[in-house]
Amino acid sequence: MNYPHIIEQIKEEVHNVFHNGKDDRLIYHNLLHTEQVVRHIVKLAGHYQLSDSDFFTVMAAGWFHDTGYFTDCKNHENVGAENAKNFLQKVGVPQEVIKEVEACILSTKMPQKPEGLLQQIICDADLYHLGTDDFKEKNKTMRKEAEAFKGHEIDKQQWRVHTIAFLESQHFHTTYAREHLEKGRLKNLEELKEKSLKFQQDQDLILMNEQNIAVAETDALQKKDKKKKLERPDKGIETMFRITAGNHQRLSDMADNKAHIMISTNSIILSVILSILLRKLEDNPHLIVPTLLLLIICVVTMVFSILATRPTIPSGKFTQQDVDQKKVNLLFFGNFYGMSLTDYESGMLQMMEDRDFLYGSLIRDLHGQGVVLGRKYRLLRIAYNVFMFGIVASVLAFIIAMVFVAM
């Protein structure tokens, strides 16, 4: 057979496939790559002095091996083998040669598992660039092609890690490629690893700097907050506590005076009822109900007035845990009158050394005074309401009783 002539026909056919396909995404796996693979096949075939039939087999496989990209990029080897089969059958190539061509094309599928010299030659020719100085440029081109097919940008470090894994898993199959390309493959692999390591170190350094900046900002904020606390107007705060405590004390005194007025007034009324009215009830039975009503009103008013002034005293003891947790108010006698001087002095010294504990105690003291005042005025309001409405009701009762008697 005239193999050289058929090879020229194959070349023309493959050129037409690539020119008619026009897939702009094929930045790497294009006609230029196919021609480079064919040149590498020629070099390897010349070294091994292949027969005309074997030379034709690997050349035909080299020309057709990437023509399947235009139909199915994921299974392009199968499509390329089918394209080769269809064309070679047209030009009358023997069936056994066609099968060998198909096997050579399919052997380029990753991971490569070539069987025999012919398949090893095309596999090494396809990945020839892994051991050359052109590897860097071709690797960039492959990344651009992968981005074009995926439709988005691929991170450089991610691609670098992927390429390192590929180079580590890949090896050349022919003796010629191992002798002339293996050293270059290892060199390219080492350079990629160095770049990857440097990138990782830079990222770690950036992360460390960001963490240091974050820590510094946190420290600055804490110092700023501490400075704000230290710069608080102490005299103004103390004046506020002093005025508020004085106001609470005056309100408490007013409540006590009001309670005493109610107690005194109702005591007088009770005295009058008991000394005068009760004696005359036998002669004036119609006054029994008004008198009892007035008596009850006076008693209820006095009870609520007394409750408003009656003191409530806590246990007068605290624990060291209360002091440590800043829960106790050592400024109120009801919390410490049952403690020894030593324990109280220790707690007070601890409170005076702790700014937050001291101001917290003052705040709790004001709050406690407010709670007591609220209770006093609530009971006093009840007492005044009972007295006010009760007196009116009693007077009306006396008037009604007198009117009925007069009738």
C-alpha positions in Angstrom: 0.0 0.0 0.0 1.1 3.6 -0.6 1.2 4.6 3.0 2.8 8.0 2.5 0.0 9.0 0.1 -2.7 7.9 2.6 -0.9 9.9 5.3 -1.2 13.0 3.1 -4.9 12.3 2.7 -5.3 11.9 6.4 -3.5 15.2 7.0 -5.8 17.0 4.6 -8.8 15.4 6.2 -7.8 16.4 9.7 -7.0 20.0 8.5 -10.5 20.2 7.2 -12.0 18.9 10.4 -10.3 21.6 12.5 -11.0 24.4 10.0 -14.7 23.4 9.7 -15.1 22.8 13.4 -14.1 26.3 14.5 -14.6 25.9 18.3 -13.0 28.9 19.9 -12.8 27.1 23.2 -10.2 24.8 21.9 -7.2 27.0 22.7 -4.9 24.0 23.4 -6.3 21.0 21.8 -6.3 22.5 18.3 -4.6 21.8 15.0 -1.3 23.2 16.3 -1.2 20.6 19.1 -2.1 17.8 16.7 0.8 18.8 14.4 3.2 19.0 17.3 2.1 15.5 18.4 2.7 14.2 14.9 6.2 15.7 14.9 7.0 14.0 18.2 5.7 10.7 16.8 8.1 11.1 13.8 11.0 11.7 16.2 10.1 8.6 18.3 9.3 6.4 15.3 12.6 7.4 13.7 14.5 6.4 16.9 12.9 3.0 17.0 13.1 2.5 13.2 9.5 1.4 12.8 8.3 -0.5 9.7 6.2 1.3 7.1 3.0 -0.3 8.5 3.8 0.5 12.1 4.9 4.1 11.2 1.6 4.6 9.3 -0.4 3.2 12.3 1.0 5.7 14.8 0.9 8.6 12.4 -2.8 8.0 11.6 -3.5 7.7 15.3 -1.6 10.9 16.0 -3.6 12.9 13.3 -7.0 11.6 14.4 -6.5 11.4 18.2 -8.1 14.8 19.1 -10.6 15.2 16.3 -13.4 14.0 18.7 -13.3 17.3 20.7 -15.7 18.8 18.3 -18.4 16.2 19.1 -17.8 15.1 22.7 -14.9 16.6 24.6 -15.3 14.1 27.5 -15.1 11.1 25.3 -13.1 12.5 22.5 -10.8 9.5 22.3 -13.8 7.2 21.4 -15.0 9.7 18.8 -11.5 10.2 17.4 -11.1 6.4 17.0 -14.5 6.3 15.2 -13.5 9.1 12.9 -10.2 7.3 12.1 -12.0 4.1 11.4 -14.6 5.7 9.0 -11.9 7.5 7.0 -9.5 4.6 6.8 -12.2 2.3 5.6 -12.9 4.7 2.8 -9.4 4.8 1.6 -9.1 1.0 1.8 -6.7 0.5 4.7 -6.7 -3.2 5.9 -9.0 -3.9 8.9 -6.2 -5.2 11.1 -4.3 -1.9 10.7 -7.5 0.1 11.4 -7.9 -1.8 14.7 -4.4 -1.0 15.7 -5.0 2.7 14.9 -8.1 2.7 17.0 -6.3 1.0 19.9 -3.5 3.6 19.7 -6.0 6.5 19.9 -7.9 4.9 22.8 -4.6 4.3 24.7 -4.3 8.1 25.1 -7.3 8.1 27.5 -6.4 9.1 31.0 -5.0 7.3 32.9 -2.8 6.1 30.1 -2.3 2.3 29.9 -0.5 1.6 26.6 0.2 -1.9 25.5 3.1 -2.4 23.1 5.6 0.1 21.5 3.2 1.8 19.1 0.7 2.8 21.9 3.6 3.9 24.1 4.9 6.1 21.3 1.6 8.0 20.8 1.1 8.3 24.5 4.5 9.8 25.0 4.1 12.1 22.0 0.8 13.4 23.3 2.3 14.4 26.7 5.8 15.2 25.2 5.5 18.8 26.6 5.6 17.6 30.2 9.4 17.2 29.9 10.2 20.3 27.9 10.8 24.0 28.6 7.5 24.7 26.8 5.6 23.2 29.7 4.9 26.5 31.5 3.4 28.2 28.5 1.4 25.1 27.4 0.1 24.6 31.0 -1.2 28.2 31.0 -2.9 27.6 27.6 -4.6 24.4 29.0 -5.9 26.4 32.0 -7.4 29.0 29.6 -9.1 26.2 27.6 -10.5 24.6 30.8 -11.9 28.0 31.9 -13.5 28.4 28.5 -15.2 25.0 28.8 -16.3 25.5 32.4 -17.5 29.1 31.8 -15.7 30.6 34.8 -12.2 31.5 35.9 -10.1 28.8 37.7 -8.0 29.8 40.6 -4.3 29.6 39.9 -3.4 27.8 43.0 -6.2 25.3 42.5 -5.0 24.6 38.9 -1.4 24.4 40.2 -2.3 21.7 42.7 -4.3 19.8 40.1 -1.2 20.0 37.7 1.2 18.8 40.4 -1.1 15.8 41.1 -1.2 15.0 37.3 2.6 15.3 36.9 3.2 13.0 39.9 0.8 10.4 38.6 2.2 10.6 35.0 5.3 8.9 33.6 6.8 8.3 30.2 6.6 4.8 28.7 9.2 4.6 26.0 12.9 4.3 26.9 13.7 7.3 24.6 11.2 9.5 26.4 12.4 8.4 29.9 16.0 9.2 28.9 15.3 12.6 27.3 12.2 13.9 29.0 11.9 12.5 32.5 14.5 14.9 33.9 12.5 17.8 32.4 9.3 16.5 33.9 10.8 16.3 37.4 12.2 19.8 37.0 8.8 21.2 36.0 7.2 19.3 38.8 9.7 20.7 41.3 9.2 24.3 40.1 5.4 23.9 40.5 5.8 22.6 44.0 8.1 25.5 44.9 5.5 28.0 43.5 2.7 26.2 45.4 4.7 26.2 48.6 5.6 29.9 48.2 1.9 30.8 47.5 0.8 28.9 50.6 3.5 30.6 52.7 2.4 34.0 51.4 -1.2 33.1 52.2 -0.2 32.0 55.7 1.7 35.2 56.2 -1.3 37.3 55.0 -3.6 35.4 57.3 -1.2 35.9 60.2 -1.0 39.6 59.4 -4.8 39.8 59.3 -5.0 38.0 62.7 -2.3 40.3 64.1 -4.2 43.4 62.8 -7.5 42.0 64.3 -5.8 41.4 67.6 -4.2 44.9 67.5 -7.6 46.4 66.7 -9.2 44.5 69.6 -6.5 45.6 72.0 -7.0 49.2 70.8 -10.7 49.0 71.4 -10.2 47.5 74.8 -7.7 50.2 75.7 -10.1 52.8 74.4 -12.9 51.4 76.5 -10.7 51.3 79.5 -9.6 54.8 78.8 -13.2 55.9 78.6 -13.9 54.2 81.9 -10.9 55.9 83.5 -12.0 59.2 82.0 -15.5 59.0 83.5 -16.4 62.2 85.4 -16.0 60.8 89.0 -17.1 64.0 90.6 -20.2 64.2 88.5 -21.0 60.6 89.2 -20.6 61.0 92.9 -22.7 64.1 92.9 -25.4 62.3 91.0 -25.4 59.4 93.6 -25.4 61.9 96.5 -28.3 64.0 95.1 -30.3 60.9 94.2 -29.8 59.3 97.6 -30.8 62.6 99.3 -33.9 62.9 97.2 -34.9 59.3 98.1 -34.3 60.1 101.8 -36.5 63.2 101.7 -39.2 61.2 99.9 -39.0 58.5 102.6 -39.3 61.1 105.3 -42.3 62.6 103.6 -43.9 59.2 103.4 -43.3 58.5 107.1 -44.8 61.9 108.0 -47.9 61.2 105.9 -48.2 57.8 107.6 -47.9 59.4 111.0 -50.6 62.0 110.1 -53.0 59.2 109.1 -52.2 57.2 112.2 -52.6 60.2 114.5 -55.9 61.4 112.9 -57.4 57.9 113.0 -56.3 57.4 116.6 -58.2 60.5 117.6 -61.3 59.4 115.7 -61.1 56.0 117.3 -60.7 57.6 120.7 -63.8 59.7 120.1 -65.8 56.7 118.9 -64.8 54.5 121.8 -65.3 57.2 124.5 -68.4 58.9 123.3 -70.4 57.2 120.6 -70.3 53.7 121.9 -72.0 54.8 125.2 -74.9 56.3 123.3 -75.6 53.4 120.9 -78.0 51.8 123.4 -80.2 55.0 123.3 -79.6 55.5 119.6 -79.6 52.1 117.8 -79.9 53.8 114.4 -76.3 55.0 114.8 -74.9 51.5 115.2 -74.2 50.9 111.4 -72.6 54.4 110.8 -70.5 54.0 113.9 -69.3 50.5 113.0 -68.5 51.7 109.4 -66.5 54.6 110.7 -64.7 52.3 113.2 -63.8 49.8 110.4 -62.5 52.6 108.1 -60.3 54.0 110.8 -58.8 50.6 111.6 -58.1 49.7 108.0 -56.5 53.1 107.4 -54.3 52.7 110.4 -53.3 49.2 109.3 -52.1 50.4 105.9 -50.4 53.4 107.4 -48.5 51.2 109.8 -47.6 48.7 107.1 -46.1 51.7 105.1 -43.8 52.6 107.9 -43.0 49.1 109.2 -39.4 48.2 108.4 -38.3 45.0 106.7 -34.9 43.7 107.8 -33.0 41.0 105.8 -30.8 38.3 107.4 -27.8 40.7 107.7 -25.3 38.1 106.4 -23.3 37.7 103.2 -20.7 35.1 102.0 -17.3 35.6 100.4 -18.8 34.2 97.2 -21.3 37.1 97.2 -18.4 39.5 97.5 -16.3 37.8 94.7 -19.3 37.8 92.4 -20.1 41.4 93.3 -23.7 40.5 94.2 -23.9 42.0 97.7 -24.6 45.6 98.6 -22.3 46.4 101.5 -23.7 50.0 101.8 -27.0 48.8 103.3 -26.9 47.8 106.9 -29.5 45.1 106.4 -26.9 43.1 104.4 -24.1 43.1 107.0 -25.4 43.7 110.6 -25.1 40.0 111.3 -21.4 39.8 110.1 -18.3 40.2 112.1 -16.2 43.4 111.8 -13.4 41.5 110.1 -15.6 40.0 107.4 -17.3 43.4 106.8 -14.0 45.2 106.7 -12.5 42.7 104.2 -15.6 43.0 102.0 -15.5 46.8 102.1 -11.8 47.0 101.3 -12.3 44.6 98.3 -15.2 46.8 97.1 -13.2 50.0 97.4 -10.4 48.5 95.3 -12.8 47.6 92.6 -14.3 50.6 90.7 -17.1 48.5 89.1 -18.0 46.8 92.4 -18.2 50.2 94.2 -20.4 51.9 91.6 -22.4 48.7 91.3 -23.1 48.7 95.0 -24.2 52.4 94.9 -26.5 51.5 92.0 -28.0 48.6 93.9 -28.4 50.8 97.0 -30.4 53.4 95.0 -32.5 50.7 93.4 -33.2 49.2 96.9 -34.3 52.6 98.2 -36.5 53.1 95.2 -38.2 49.7 95.8 -38.9 50.6 99.4 -40.2 54.0 98.4 -42.5 52.4 95.9 -43.9 50.1 98.5 -44.4 52.9 101.0 -46.3 55.2 98.7 -48.4 52.3 97.3 -49.6 51.4 100.8 -50.1 55.1 101.7 -52.2 55.6 98.6 -54.4 52.7 99.7 -54.7 54.2 103.2 -55.6 57.6 102.0 -58.2 56.2 99.5 -59.8 54.1 102.2 -59.9 57.1 104.6 -61.2 59.6 102.0 -63.9 57.4 100.6 -64.7 55.9 104.0 -65.2 59.2 105.7 -67.6 60.3 103.0 -69.4 57.0 103.3 -69.6 57.3 107.1 -70.9 60.9 107.0 -73.6 59.8 104.5 -74.5 56.9 106.7 -74.9 59.2 109.8 -77.0 61.6 107.7 -79.2 58.9 106.4 -79.6 57.4 109.9 -80.6 60.8 111.4 -83.0 61.5 108.6 -84.8 58.1 109.0 -85.1 58.7 112.8 -86.5 62.2 112.3 -89.1 60.7 109.9 
